[in-house]
Amino acid sequence: MTDQRKPLPETINPELSDRKERLRRAMELCRQRKIVIPTFAQQKDPSLIPEKIVQELQRVGLWDVHVRNLFRITWKNDPATGGFGGVNFLELPRELTGVPARIFALVGKFFPTGAHKVGATFGCLVPRLITGTFDPTSQKAVWPSTGNFCRGGAYVAKLLGCESVAILPEGMSRERFDWLKSIGSEVIATPGCESNVKEIYDKCWELRAERGDAVVVMNQFEEFGNALWHYEVTASAIEEAFQESAGSGEKLFAYVSSTGSAGTIGAGDRLKELHPALKIVASEALQCPTLLRNGFGDHRIEGIGDKHVPWIHNVRNTDMVVAIDDEAPMALLSLFNEPAGRHLLQAEGVPEETIQKLDLMGISGIANMLSAIKVAKWYELDEKDAIFTILTDSVELYGSRLEEARKAHGEYTPERARLDFRLHLRGQKLDNIAELGHWDKNRIHNLKYYTWIEQQRRNLEELQAQWHDHKNYWPARLGRAPEYDRLIEKFNEHVGVLKSPWTAPK
């Protein structure tokens, strides 16, 4: 594992010849496949993308396995035109949430693969590729995940000509496994469900022992490229959406994100730089209250793996923890998508425009919304306060969960819809919430020791630096996008695709 405290790989002398050879192979592969790698700046602002690539994308479907879809790793895809537009976000009105505060959510469905995790995987793989620390011709990228990260990783790797190994719990949704097999990834199912992360780590160590340098593990829970992408791109999208929507005197009060791998919540670090009074709120499942109670257990909110504190989680910047009973998002998945549920919402005054967009919420997105509602109630927020959260994916990835609910409980009836609305939506209470003081944060941070020092062989001095040198440690790792952009531009120049006569890749 690369020591994250060292300077960027291009400044390191040891094994320089090996890195140059890997870099040469990567460039040659990209030249053969006519690959152009987008910069982080272009992902933030697609108007910077070369016009001939924009024109070519008009002939490429949003979810196609096509090299140009690297440029669609952005919050600004326009699914109607195939081009780019504003930030994909929506406001969840008070008729739905039951609170006066304005709650907004970025929409992840319109990324390639249908989930925002594809951005995090770009942030992990591309820096390695452009610095010669990953050889796409001889090494496989290993993506340990509880769901969308390995989907995104397999997709980005496929576009870049790399082979992948996806590792995820056997209890994840059928759609995830089917899709991974369709894209040609090697798939390894580990025991357990969403919260069985250690079993995934154990399999990574087995692969390292069995295959040696033939595999490179991109562990989202410790890869700073994961949080870096959200710090750079997701935070920018939230700030732009807030400035577009905020009325006079409104303030960005809170950013709410499931902890998961701690990549998405990393956007909060940048938002707090822009809005110093911002509250960063970590959401997790009540059935596995790791941050809230140092607890453990199994849960059904797919996409937020837990039972540990990720290495890349800047706990010192987290202000509150909210836990959601997994029964709530599972019930609301049916309420938001079954005819009886939508009819009930219409009767309760939820605008039809909102009802038609509820399929943009996957299970973890619904949990994020519920956490935002609890935050609004806790702080007694009003219409001058804005909360942003994330819809990481959509119901499209959870059709099998709706089928399971129908088989288990029968047809979704108006009576069940009324119960779910009152109990799980309007009934969110001021329970399972913790505001974090200095020593509360220190307690959570210290939990990293048991996973990362004892089990995963990380450096104790670095763990201490995360806490005691936090003003230098985190910006030095999350603020590297401009450096990487310069290397991407240099890489693309050497590959030469943009300079050569234009023939679109198949």
C-alpha positions as MATLAB code, in Angstrom:
seq = 'MTDQRKPLPETINPELSDRKERLRRAMELCRQRKIVIPTFAQQKDPSLIPEKIVQELQRVGLWDVHVRNLFRITWKNDPATGGFGGVNFLELPRELTGVPARIFALVGKFFPTGAHKVGATFGCLVPRLITGTFDPTSQKAVWPSTGNFCRGGAYVAKLLGCESVAILPEGMSRERFDWLKSIGSEVIATPGCESNVKEIYDKCWELRAERGDAVVVMNQFEEFGNALWHYEVTASAIEEAFQESAGSGEKLFAYVSSTGSAGTIGAGDRLKELHPALKIVASEALQCPTLLRNGFGDHRIEGIGDKHVPWIHNVRNTDMVVAIDDEAPMALLSLFNEPAGRHLLQAEGVPEETIQKLDLMGISGIANMLSAIKVAKWYELDEKDAIFTILTDSVELYGSRLEEARKAHGEYTPERARLDFRLHLRGQKLDNIAELGHWDKNRIHNLKYYTWIEQQRRNLEELQAQWHDHKNYWPARLGRAPEYDRLIEKFNEHVGVLKSPWTAPK';
ca = [
       0.000    0.000    0.000;
       1.388    3.391   -0.989;
       2.201    5.598    2.000;
      -0.215    8.486    1.555;
       2.145   10.906    3.360;
       4.744   10.745    0.601;
       4.825   13.272   -2.230;
       3.145   12.565   -5.525;
       4.633    9.485   -7.229;
       6.240   11.468  -10.060;
       8.627   13.045   -7.528;
       9.821    9.737   -6.080;
      13.146    8.350   -7.330;
      13.047    4.660   -6.210;
      11.784    2.307   -8.894;
      11.722    5.212  -11.345;
      12.500    2.981  -14.301;
       9.667    0.602  -13.397;
       7.230    3.480  -13.156;
       8.354    4.882  -16.492;
       7.764    1.505  -18.122;
       4.292    1.187  -16.590;
       3.530    4.727  -17.710;
       4.729    3.957  -21.244;
       2.448    0.907  -21.384;
      -0.506    2.892  -20.082;
       0.054    5.584  -22.712;
       0.356    3.035  -25.483;
      -2.847    1.317  -24.392;
      -4.688    4.649  -24.309;
      -3.290    5.499  -27.749;
      -4.557    2.208  -29.188;
      -7.988    2.652  -27.618;
      -8.166    6.387  -28.460;
      -8.651    7.238  -24.796;
      -8.654   10.801  -23.538;
      -8.792   11.198  -19.746;
     -10.877   14.098  -18.404;
      -9.505   16.417  -15.745;
     -11.224   17.011  -12.440;
     -11.790   20.571  -13.630;
     -13.715   19.259  -16.652;
     -15.808   17.019  -14.418;
     -16.712   20.086  -12.346;
     -17.314   22.258  -15.405;
     -18.078   20.337  -18.624;
     -17.875   23.580  -20.630;
     -14.106   22.995  -20.499;
     -14.409   19.716  -22.442;
     -13.094   19.898  -26.046;
     -15.937   20.486  -28.481;
     -15.160   17.444  -30.639;
     -15.584   15.192  -27.596;
     -18.868   16.911  -26.745;
     -20.067   16.282  -30.307;
     -18.989   12.667  -30.185;
     -20.919   12.116  -26.949;
     -24.129   12.911  -28.842;
     -23.785    9.447  -30.390;
     -22.975    7.649  -27.121;
     -25.617    6.467  -24.648;
     -25.337    7.557  -21.023;
     -24.747    4.035  -19.744;
     -22.821    2.716  -22.750;
     -19.495    1.052  -22.074;
     -17.654    3.572  -24.205;
     -14.368    5.358  -23.553;
     -15.910    8.815  -24.051;
     -18.212    8.252  -21.090;
     -15.242    9.055  -18.881;
     -16.317   12.627  -19.601;
     -19.779   11.911  -18.223;
     -18.422   11.335  -14.741;
     -20.033   14.563  -13.616;
     -23.124   15.817  -11.779;
     -24.081   17.787  -14.912;
     -25.226   15.198  -17.444;
     -28.413   16.098  -19.290;
     -30.150   12.754  -19.947;
     -32.679   14.401  -22.257;
     -30.138   15.764  -24.758;
     -27.069   13.607  -24.178;
     -25.120   16.781  -23.503;
     -24.388   18.756  -20.370;
     -26.453   21.189  -18.368;
     -26.761   22.393  -14.803;
     -26.268   20.341  -11.647;
     -28.664   17.402  -11.328;
     -30.454   18.072   -8.060;
     -33.956   18.411   -6.704;
     -35.697   20.070   -3.782;
     -37.720   17.841   -1.470;
     -40.678   20.065   -0.558;
     -42.162   20.395    2.904;
     -45.303   18.571    1.712;
     -43.049   15.498    1.512;
     -40.581   16.093    4.345;
     -42.949   17.659    6.863;
     -40.406   20.316    7.884;
     -40.118   23.972    6.854;
     -36.368   23.819    6.173;
     -35.378   23.556    2.515;
     -33.927   20.117    1.830;
     -32.056   19.565   -1.445;
     -30.446   16.440   -2.851;
     -27.938   15.842   -5.632;
     -29.177   13.128   -8.013;
     -26.785   10.260   -8.731;
     -28.860    8.357  -11.277;
     -27.519   10.263  -14.262;
     -23.938    9.121  -13.892;
     -22.767    6.243  -16.087;
     -23.753    3.042  -14.196;
     -26.580    4.992  -12.543;
     -24.697    5.765   -9.340;
     -22.315    8.498   -8.203;
     -19.674    6.035   -6.964;
     -18.197    5.958  -10.455;
     -16.630    9.321   -9.592;
     -14.874    7.921   -6.531;
     -13.401    5.071   -8.563;
     -12.083    7.547  -11.136;
     -10.362    9.354   -8.265;
      -8.700    6.110   -7.174;
      -7.590    4.607  -10.495;
      -6.661    7.550  -12.719;
      -3.976    9.053  -10.423;
      -2.269    5.664  -10.384;
      -2.508    5.309  -14.146;
      -1.031    8.724  -14.946;
       1.866    8.338  -12.481;
       2.992    4.870  -13.535;
       1.965    3.164  -10.306;
      -0.555    0.889  -12.035;
       0.091   -1.201  -15.150;
      -3.174   -1.732  -17.062;
      -1.537   -4.390  -19.248;
      -0.445   -6.750  -16.459;
      -2.330   -5.851  -13.275;
      -5.951   -6.202  -12.223;
      -7.695   -3.485  -10.232;
      -9.411   -4.950   -7.172;
     -12.533   -3.138   -6.002;
     -13.631   -4.166   -2.472;
     -17.120   -2.837   -1.916;
     -20.601   -3.273   -0.514;
     -22.136   -2.353   -3.846;
     -21.827    0.663   -6.097;
     -18.087    1.226   -5.668;
     -17.194   -2.083   -7.320;
     -19.753   -1.347  -10.055;
     -18.159    2.018  -10.703;
     -14.663    0.584  -10.482;
     -15.371   -2.186  -12.959;
     -16.899    0.367  -15.325;
     -14.058    2.907  -15.183;
     -11.484    0.142  -15.475;
     -13.251   -1.285  -18.525;
     -13.225    2.130  -20.202;
      -9.511    2.500  -19.469;
      -8.690   -0.965  -20.786;
      -8.009   -2.506  -17.371;
      -9.217   -5.810  -15.933;
     -11.059   -5.864  -12.612;
     -11.912   -7.996   -9.614;
     -15.094   -6.991   -7.782;
     -15.440   -8.127   -4.171;
     -18.791   -7.658   -2.432;
     -20.999   -9.417    0.150;
     -23.164  -12.239   -1.116;
     -26.250  -10.592    0.419;
     -26.230   -7.580   -1.893;
     -28.948   -7.050   -4.490;
     -29.162   -9.354   -7.492;
     -28.885   -6.377   -9.870;
     -25.354   -5.684   -8.663;
     -24.075   -9.190   -9.381;
     -25.820   -9.442  -12.753;
     -24.376   -6.130  -13.934;
     -20.815   -6.955  -12.830;
     -20.908  -10.233  -14.716;
     -22.274   -8.501  -17.814;
     -19.335   -6.088  -17.947;
     -16.809   -8.912  -17.715;
     -15.453   -8.343  -14.221;
     -14.229  -11.182  -12.083;
     -16.682  -11.346   -9.172;
     -15.990  -12.665   -5.671;
     -18.860  -12.889   -3.170;
     -17.888  -12.781    0.496;
     -19.991  -13.949    3.466;
     -22.604  -11.669    4.963;
     -24.450   -8.513    4.037;
     -24.001   -4.752    3.935;
     -22.176   -4.479    7.258;
     -19.710   -7.346    6.715;
     -16.784   -5.187    5.622;
     -14.007   -7.077    7.430;
     -14.758  -10.167    5.366;
     -14.100   -8.076    2.253;
     -10.782   -6.888    3.671;
      -9.789  -10.460    4.517;
     -10.404  -11.513    0.925;
      -8.201   -8.632   -0.273;
      -5.311   -9.910    1.827;
      -5.880  -13.418    0.425;
      -5.689  -12.078   -3.117;
      -2.487  -10.193   -2.352;
      -0.945  -13.373   -0.962;
      -2.131  -15.535   -3.866;
      -1.515  -13.179   -6.814;
       1.144  -10.760   -5.596;
       1.796   -7.787   -7.878;
      -0.771   -9.050  -10.384;
      -3.455   -7.271   -8.346;
      -3.689   -3.717   -6.981;
      -6.322   -3.192   -4.305;
      -8.317    0.047   -4.569;
      -9.831    0.008   -1.082;
     -12.370    2.814   -1.039;
     -12.260    2.988    2.762;
      -8.600    4.047    2.755;
      -8.120    5.524   -0.736;
      -7.845    9.300   -0.511;
      -8.714    9.523   -4.211;
     -12.250    8.577   -3.156;
     -12.697   11.547   -0.812;
     -10.616   13.793   -3.081;
     -13.119   13.407   -5.935;
     -16.023   14.445   -3.715;
     -14.061   17.280   -2.109;
     -13.314   18.626   -5.571;
     -16.365   17.734   -7.685;
     -19.325   16.972   -5.406;
     -18.729   19.981   -3.157;
     -18.537   22.215   -6.222;
     -21.879   20.848   -7.461;
     -23.528   21.456   -4.084;
     -22.195   24.999   -3.877;
     -23.414   25.752   -7.399;
     -26.853   24.278   -6.704;
     -27.106   26.210   -3.443;
     -26.190   29.508   -5.092;
     -28.752   28.816   -7.814;
     -31.550   28.026   -5.339;
     -30.877   30.132   -2.256;
     -33.109   33.071   -1.629;
     -32.144   36.285    0.109;
     -30.788   35.631    3.587;
     -30.766   31.839    3.262;
     -27.797   29.934    4.627;
     -26.364   26.481    3.940;
     -26.910   25.033    7.391;
     -25.950   21.364    7.011;
     -24.550   18.726    4.713;
     -25.880   15.219    5.399;
     -24.195   12.080    4.084;
     -24.148    8.411    4.955;
     -20.674    7.583    6.182;
     -20.154    4.471    4.074;
     -16.591    4.648    2.804;
     -16.343    8.307    3.954;
     -15.765    9.435    0.392;
     -19.025   11.322   -0.142;
     -18.915   12.922    3.287;
     -15.501   14.303    2.254;
     -17.373   16.943    0.237;
     -18.251   18.436    3.595;
     -14.613   19.368    4.213;
     -14.673   21.689    1.209;
     -18.163   23.007    1.997;
     -17.070   23.904    5.514;
     -14.204   25.927    4.056;
     -16.796   27.879    2.057;
     -19.372   27.996    4.886;
     -17.514   27.851    8.234;
     -20.728   27.502   10.276;
     -21.871   24.451    8.261;
     -22.792   21.298   10.167;
     -21.407   18.072    8.684;
     -23.775   15.238    9.595;
     -22.874   11.560    9.316;
     -25.781    9.181    8.799;
     -25.707    5.463    9.523;
     -28.039    2.522   10.116;
     -29.497    2.148   13.612;
     -29.023   -1.609   13.348;
     -25.256   -1.023   13.118;
     -24.580    2.177   15.106;
     -20.807    2.239   14.802;
     -20.301    5.981   15.206;
     -23.307    6.561   17.449;
     -22.708    3.784   19.982;
     -19.521    1.956   18.970;
     -21.997   -0.706   17.921;
     -22.253   -3.473   15.364;
     -24.880   -5.541   13.594;
     -26.524   -6.218   10.234;
     -28.718   -3.855    8.262;
     -30.412   -3.369    4.884;
     -29.382    0.133    3.787;
     -27.269   -0.977    0.843;
     -24.238    1.113   -0.022;
     -23.104    2.333    3.422;
     -20.764   -0.431    4.681;
     -19.781   -0.063    8.301;
     -18.615   -1.739   11.575;
     -15.538    0.443   11.405;
     -14.423    4.034   10.881;
     -12.885    4.517    7.409;
      -9.275    5.665    7.272;
     -10.254    8.594    5.047;
     -12.994    9.919    7.358;
     -11.984   13.283    8.804;
     -13.857   12.682   12.045;
     -12.606   15.922   13.538;
     -14.732   17.757   10.973;
     -17.946   15.816   11.703;
     -20.477   17.628   13.889;
     -23.334   15.196   14.328;
     -24.263   11.522   13.917;
     -27.795   10.431   13.028;
     -28.913    6.797   12.898;
     -31.870    5.617   10.803;
     -33.833    2.448   11.469;
     -33.457    0.438    8.262;
     -37.152   -0.454    8.389;
     -37.936    3.143    7.399;
     -36.131    3.386    4.035;
     -37.235   -0.136    3.120;
     -40.879    0.782    3.784;
     -40.585    4.125    2.002;
     -39.059    2.421   -1.041;
     -42.493    0.838   -1.512;
     -44.400    3.990   -0.564;
     -42.516    6.034   -3.156;
     -42.810    3.516   -6.001;
     -45.990    1.459   -5.607;
     -49.248    2.896   -7.058;
     -51.040    2.862   -3.693;
     -48.157    4.759   -2.116;
     -48.066    7.442   -4.791;
     -51.841    7.859   -4.604;
     -51.539    8.437   -0.846;
     -48.770   11.013   -1.336;
     -50.918   12.841   -3.855;
     -53.788   12.922   -1.349;
     -51.410   14.331    1.270;
     -50.612   17.268   -0.993;
     -47.207   16.229   -2.304;
     -46.771   17.941   -5.697;
     -47.160   15.641   -8.685;
     -43.804   16.840  -10.029;
     -42.132   15.560   -6.863;
     -44.002   12.262   -6.894;
     -42.823   11.566  -10.440;
     -39.214   12.024   -9.318;
     -39.285    9.776   -6.255;
     -37.840    6.915   -8.292;
     -34.595    8.912   -8.254;
     -34.094    7.720   -4.664;
     -32.411    4.439   -3.845;
     -32.399    2.968   -0.352;
     -29.444    4.963    0.969;
     -30.828    8.136   -0.630;
     -34.069    7.694    1.297;
     -32.042    7.172    4.487;
     -30.123   10.383    3.761;
     -33.396   12.268    3.322;
     -34.681   10.946    6.666;
     -31.471   12.024    8.380;
     -31.882   15.505    6.893;
     -35.432   15.634    8.269;
     -34.181   14.697   11.742;
     -31.498   17.403   11.547;
     -34.120   19.981   10.577;
     -36.280   18.970   13.543;
     -33.361   18.865   15.982;
     -32.224   22.392   15.211;
     -35.787   23.704   14.644;
     -34.792   25.012   11.234;
     -37.038   27.214    9.121;
     -37.370   28.187    5.463;
     -34.185   30.293    5.665;
     -32.104   27.182    6.350;
     -30.927   24.841    3.590;
     -29.749   21.253    3.989;
     -28.031   19.355    1.183;
     -27.776   15.603    0.930;
     -27.100   12.936   -1.714;
     -29.224   10.485   -3.689;
     -26.389    8.136   -4.501;
     -28.437    5.967   -6.879;
     -32.048    5.272   -7.832;
     -34.763    2.656   -7.472;
     -33.584    1.225  -10.788;
     -30.934   -0.714   -8.861;
     -33.410   -2.115   -6.343;
     -36.197   -3.686   -8.364;
     -35.490   -7.025   -6.721;
     -36.003   -5.457   -3.276;
     -39.469   -4.294   -4.304;
     -40.201   -7.802   -5.557;
     -39.036   -9.269   -2.249;
     -41.327   -6.892   -0.350;
     -44.316   -7.942   -2.470;
     -43.578  -11.624   -1.893;
     -43.130  -11.126    1.846;
     -46.086   -8.806    2.515;
     -48.391   -9.165   -0.458;
     -49.844   -6.340   -2.526;
     -48.977   -2.860   -1.298;
     -52.304   -1.579   -0.056;
     -53.655    1.908    0.774;
     -53.695    0.871    4.442;
     -49.988    0.051    4.403;
     -49.274    3.266    2.545;
     -51.010    5.323    5.261;
     -49.103    3.461    7.975;
     -45.732    3.894    6.283;
     -46.361    7.582    5.640;
     -47.342    8.305    9.250;
     -44.809    6.035   10.925;
     -41.690    6.268    8.780;
     -41.967    9.685    7.114;
     -44.016   11.988    9.346;
     -43.057    9.955   12.408;
     -39.315   10.687   12.444;
     -38.420   11.677   16.000;
     -35.547   13.335   17.847;
     -33.984   10.012   18.798;
     -30.733    8.309   17.839;
     -28.947   11.632   17.348;
     -25.650   12.771   18.841;
     -24.077   16.206   18.573;
     -20.324   15.660   18.716;
     -18.095   17.627   21.025;
     -14.302   17.549   20.867;
     -13.892   14.394   22.927;
     -16.807   12.649   21.217;
     -14.972   13.110   17.942;
     -11.749   11.889   19.527;
     -13.523    8.751   20.759;
     -14.746    7.947   17.247;
     -11.367    8.737   15.693;
      -9.656    6.359   18.106;
     -11.772    3.480   16.791;
      -9.643    3.625   13.645;
      -6.788    2.044   15.602;
      -8.427   -1.366   15.832;
      -9.214   -1.675   12.129;
      -6.361    0.186   10.487;
      -3.360   -0.328   12.768;
      -4.065   -3.776   14.224;
      -5.732   -5.352   11.179;
      -4.782   -3.407    8.047;
      -1.150   -2.508    8.863;
      -1.431    1.242    8.531;
       1.011    3.606   10.241;
       0.357    4.710   13.841;
       2.169    8.011   13.352;
      -0.144    8.808   10.457;
      -3.178    8.005   12.578;
      -1.924   10.499   15.139;
      -1.258   13.072   12.405;
      -4.868   12.805   11.222;
      -5.945   14.125   14.615;
      -3.133   16.337   15.908;
      -1.953   17.780   12.573;
      -5.402   17.927   11.013;
      -4.984   21.454    9.618;
      -2.169   20.220    7.374;
      -2.925   16.512    6.978;
      -6.359   16.680    5.354;
      -5.849   19.611    2.945;
      -2.610   18.029    1.721;
      -4.531   14.922    0.643;
      -7.920   16.250   -0.394;
      -6.637   19.281   -2.287;
      -4.508   17.488   -4.895;
      -6.868   17.721   -7.856;
      -5.025   20.659   -9.501;
      -1.746   18.693   -9.342;
      -3.400   15.636  -10.843;
      -5.006   17.769  -13.545;
      -1.592   18.949  -14.693;
      -0.451   15.327  -14.901;
      -3.609   14.298  -16.790;
      -3.020   17.053  -19.341;
       0.585   15.967  -19.738;
      -0.485   12.308  -20.071;
      -3.085   13.174  -22.736;
      -0.523   15.239  -24.628;
       1.898   12.308  -24.782;
      -0.871    9.920  -25.831;
      -1.690   12.354  -28.621;
      -5.299   11.403  -29.370;
      -6.557   14.981  -29.284;
      -3.818   16.114  -31.670;
      -4.275   13.343  -34.216;
      -6.851   13.266  -37.046;
     -10.137   12.527  -35.338;
     -11.533    9.024  -35.701;
     -14.102    8.189  -33.080;
     -13.403    4.991  -31.087;
     -15.955    2.221  -31.286;
];
